[in-house]
Amino acid sequence: MTRITIAITIAISALSCMYSCSAGSHVDNKEILDYCDIIASHDIINNDTVISCHLDRIDTDKTIRLPLSSLVDSLEVIVLEDKEEAMCGMGPVWVSDNYILTSAGMRNSASLLFRRDGSFVGKLGDLGNGPGEYRFSIFQRQIDENAGRVYLYSFTDPYILMYALRCNFLREIPLAHHPKSERVEFFADYDKNETDVFLFICPEETDTLITTFRQTLDGTIIDEHCHAGLSDKTKEHGFDYGRINTILKDRDNILFTPHHDKTPNDTILQYDRGNCKLTPRFTVAGASEDTNVQLTYMSGLYFTIAYDASGVRTIVTDPRTLKGSVCEIYNDMLGGIDLSEGCAGQLCNALYNNNYGFAWMYDSGDFTDAIGARLAEDITEDERDRLNALLADIPAEGNNIVVLGRSKQQ
């Protein structure tokens, strides 16, 4: 049976940031960061100014708390329709103004398209070797509402798959170059009949670390650029780019991090489509050999998720002042329910690689359990009424739930 889908938007206007050493202060995140230590510096790479966050300068005994409402304008709770063919796994979420793209599972599964109200549109292709099918997981995707197109890329195939928003397969876009790996990102512009493609080559394979090229939708090269100049910086810090995690992708710019699990460093790069220019914007330095990092950018701030033997910590850096600190992002919206449990304990994980802001998939049972746990606490009657209303609208054994929060424009 198909349940009624809901989309609940709750806008929170009050911001409440608290510094661990000065309880009771009510200031926004930029003000509290002014009291932090300087942890970053400006470096020059090939005449480009890059912000470097020095992990060895951070006082790990200090933590600031940033409310989620200081980073996003509002939160939407979207219950995905629970048709049998619409049931999805705990995979990544890709969001546009009116659509949500996800998958039926984490690996080797079909891509599913939903409307923003949670209603199911259809399945985009499937695993296989036929037209519109892919042999392995989808690693890069794009929704182009203006052109009515959806694009998918699986690294095993030398082409990008193009579908209509009705989910019918249209055609393949052959790649002029294909590295046969996850190290590809693209932006397809149907109206201009062209596609920007990024290939990331590990240093042991060639001295040219990154190649960008623009091609027609038929695979004819328009222009091509080899960014070997970045190799000196990346080799100096031991970078070994293995895959691409996209932070932002639009018609003007693409912001992304080439990333490899075995190295302690990562860099946020910006690609200017108009000028075909690739520029490093943010990196980390001073990491220990056993430290792995993931980077993202949101609401005017850089975030570093650092993994090492001592655990996981999130570090925020303010590019205005180069100040920052270990931080804890906590949910002060939706009645203050704990959203971190479904994000591997770190809300910052939901800010990572989704092209929107806060975006995360939750199991409906886990989400209702989180509401129940919050209801058991000492909360206001207004919060209790709103949580009970939310709880009543969520099926305990339905499809998954997507929680979305658009990044504040700063």
N, C-alpha and C positions, 0 to 999 in steps of 0.2 A: 504494500500500500504506500502511496506517496503522501508524505506529510506536508503540511503547509510550511513553506520556508519563511524565515523571518530575517530582517536586517534591523538591528537596533543600534542607533547611533546616540551616544551619550557624550556631550561636550562638557568638559570641565574647564572652568575659567580660572579657578584659584591655583596658583603655583605655590608649592611649599618645599623649598630645598633646605636641607639641614646639614651643617658641617659637623662631623663627629666630635670635634673639640669645642663646639660652641652651640650646644643644644638650644632650640627655641628660636633660632634665627629664621626669618621668613623672607628669603630673597630668591631671585631667579638664578639659573645656573651660571650665567655669565658673571654675575656679581660674586657668587661664592668662589668661582674659579680665580677671581682676582686675588684671593687670599692664599692661593696655593703656591707651591714652589715652581720656579722655572725648570722645566724638564726637557725642553726642546731647543733646537737651534736652527738657524737658516744656513743651508749649505748651497753652494753653487755647483751645478752639474751641467756642463755644456751650455753655459750662459742661462740656465734656468734655475730659479730659486726653489729649493726643496726644503720642506720642514722635516727635520730629523728628530724623532722622539728617542731620548737616551734612557733606556730601561735601567741602566745602572745608576741613574741620578734620582730614581724614585724612592721616596720614603714609604716602604711597604707597611709601616705601622700607622700611617694616616689614610683614612678613607672618607671620601665625601659621598653623600647620598643625593642622587638626582631623581626627582619624580618623573614618571613617564609623561605626565602632562606638560612638562617643560620641553619635551622633544616632539610631541605629536599634538595636532589640533583636536582630535577626537578619537574615539574608539568605536568600531563597528563589530558587532558579534553576528556572524553570518552562519546560519545553519544550512548546510548543503543538502539538497534534495536527496532522498534516500531510495530512489529507484535502484533496482538491482544492478543495472549497468552503470549507475552513477557512483557506486560505492568506491571510495578512494582510500589510499594508504596515507601514511604519515610522511608524505613527500614534500618537496619544495613548493612554494606558492609564488606565482607570478601574477601581477595585478595591473590592470589598466583602469580607465575611468568607469567602464561598464562591464568588465569581464574578469574572471579569475581562472587561471590556468594551473592545473596541478596534474597529478598522475595517480594511477590506480594502485601504485606501490612504490617502494623506494628504488628498486632496480628492475630492469627488464620488464617494464610494464607500460601500458598504453597511457597516452596523455588525455586528460579530460578537461572540457571547457564548461564553465558555469557562468551564469550572469551574476551581477553583483548582489542580487536579491537571493542568491543561492539556488535558483532554478537551473536545472541541468540542460545544457545545449546539446552536447553530444561528445563522442569519442573522436579524437584526431588520429586517424590511422590506427595501426596496431603493430605488434611485433610480427615480423615476417619478411619476405623478400618480394612481395607484390607491390603494385603501384600505391604510393602513399604510406608504405610500411617501412619499418626500421628494424635493424637487426640487433640493436642494443639500446641501452638507456638514452634518453634525451638529455643532453648536457646544456644546450643553449636554446633559448626560445625568444620569441618576440611577438607581441600583439600590436598590430597596426590597425586601429579602429577606423582611421580616416580612409584607408584604402580597402577596408573590409577583409584584411588578410591576417593569418597567423602563420608564423614560420617556426620550424623545428629543425634542430641539428643533432644527429647522433654521430659520434666521431668515427664510427666504423664505415660510414658512407661518404663518398666524395661529392656530396651535394647537400643543399638545404631543401627541405620539403615545404611547399607552399599550400595552404588550405584557405578556404573561405571561412568566414565567421559562422557559417551554417555547418561547418566541420567537413564539408566535402573536399576531397583532394583535388588540387588544380594542376600542379606541375612540380618538377624538380628544377632547382637552380644549380647547375653544375659549378663546382669550385675550380678556378683556374689552377690553384695549388691546394694540395691536401696532405697534411702531415700524418694522417692516420693516428691521431691521438686526441686527447681531450683539450689540447691547447689551441682552441679556436674560439673566437668571438666574432660576431658579425652584426651589422645593421643593414637591413634591407629597406630600400626606398622604392616602392612600387611605382609611384608617380614619376620618378626620375629614371626609372628603368636601370637602377644600379644598386650595388651592394658593397659596403665597406667590410673587409674581412681582415682579421688579425691572426697571424700565426706566431706562436711562441715556441722557440727552438731552444732546447737545453744547451748550455755552453759546451758540453763535450761533443755535441753533434756538429756545431759550426760556430764560427766567431760572430756570426750575425744572430743576435739574440732574439730580435723581434722584427717581423716583416709585416707591413700593412699594405694592402692593395685595394684598389677600387675596380670593380668589374661590372659589366652589364649583367642583367639577369640571365643572359645566355652564356656567360662564362668568359667573355672577351675582356682582357685587361684594359683598363682605362689609364691607370697610373699605379706605380708601385714604389714603396720606400723601404729601405733596410735601415733599421735603427741600431746599428752596431755600436754606436757611441755610448749606449747605455751599458755595454758589457763591462767596461772598466769599473764602473760603480758596483755593478751586481757581482762581478767576480771578486772584487775587493772584500765585499761583505759575505761572500759565499752564497749568493742567490742561485737558485736552480729552479727555474720556473717550470712547474709541472702541469698546472691547469689554470683556468681563468674563473674568477668570481666577480660577477658584475654588480656594481653598486647602483649605477644610474645609466640609463640608455635612452636618449631621445634624439630628435632630428639634428641637434647641434653638437652635442657632446656625448661621449661615452666615458664613464668613470669606472675603473675596474682594478682588480688586483690579480696579477699573475702570482700563483701560489704553489708551493711544494711542501709536502708534509715533512720532509727530511731536513729542512733548513731552518735556521733561526730568524730569517729576515723575510720581509715582504715589502712591497711598494705599491702605493696607489698611483695609477697613471691616468692621465686625462688625454683623450683623443679629440682633437678639434676637427670635425668633419669638413668644415669649410676650407681649412688650410692644410688638411692632411697632416697635421702635426701631432706628435706624441710627446707628452711632457710629464715627467715625474712630479708629483705634488707632495707626497708624504711617505716617509719611510721610518724604519726603526734602527737603532744602533745600540751597542753595549749589551746585547743579549748573550746569555750564557749558551754553551754548546747544546744543552739539553732543552732549550726553549724554542717552542714553535709559536707562531703568532698568526692571527687573522685580523684584518683591518677593515674598517668601514668608516663612512662619513655620513653624518646626519645632523640636520638643524644647525649647521655652521660649526660642528665639532668633529674631531677625529677620535675614533675609538679603536683601541688595540686590545684584543683578547689574547692573553699570554698564557701558554700552557708549559709547565715545567714540573719537576719532581715535587715541588711544594704544593701544587694544585693549580687552580685556574683563577686568574684575576683579570678584571677589566680596567683599562687605563683610559682616561679621557684627556685630550689635549686641545687647548684653545688656540687656534692659529693666530688670533689677534695679539695675544700676550705671550705665547709660548709656554704658558703655565698649564699645570695639570696635576693629576693625582690618580691613585687607585680609586675607583668609584664603584658604588652599588646603585644600579638602576632599579627602582621599586615602583610598583603599580599603585597609583593613588586615584585610579579611575575605576569605573564599573564596581563601585562600592568597596574598592580596595582588595578584591580577591587576588590570591597569589597566582600570578601568571607565569612565574619562573619555573615551576616544577616541570611543566611541559616543554621548557626550553633548555633542557639539560642543566637546570639550575642557574642559568644566566640569561636575563632578559635581553642582553646585548646580542645574543644569538639570533633573536627575531628581527634585529636591525640589519642583518647581514645577508647580502646577496638576494635581494628581493625587488629592487627597482622602485620601491614605493615609500618605505618608512618602516613601521612596525608591521610585520606580517608573519603569522605563524598558524600552523595547523594543530588543532587539539582534538583528542579523542573525546567524544561527547560524554562518556562516563567519567573520564578524568576531570572534565570541565565542570560537570555538575557536582562532583566531589569537592572541587575547589570552592564552589559557591557554598556548599554545605558547611565546609570548614570555616568559612568567613562568617556564616550565619551563627555559628556556635560561639563567636567572639562577642565582646562588648562593643556594639556598634549603635549608631543612631537609629531611630525608628524609620526615618526617611530612607537611609541606606538599606535597612531590613526590608522595607516594602518594595524597593526597586529590585533587590536581589531575588526576593520571592517571585516577583512578576517575571523576571528573566528566567528563573529556574522552571517556572510553569510552562514556558514556551519551548523548552529544550527537551527533545525525546531522549530518554536514557539510553536507548539502544539504536539510535538512528545513525546517520552518516556523520562524518567528522564536522568540526566547527572551525571556521576561519575567523581569526581576530585581526582586524586591520586598523592601523592608525597612520594617517598621512603625515609625513615629516613637515615640521614647521619650516616655512621659507625664511631662511636667515642667511 
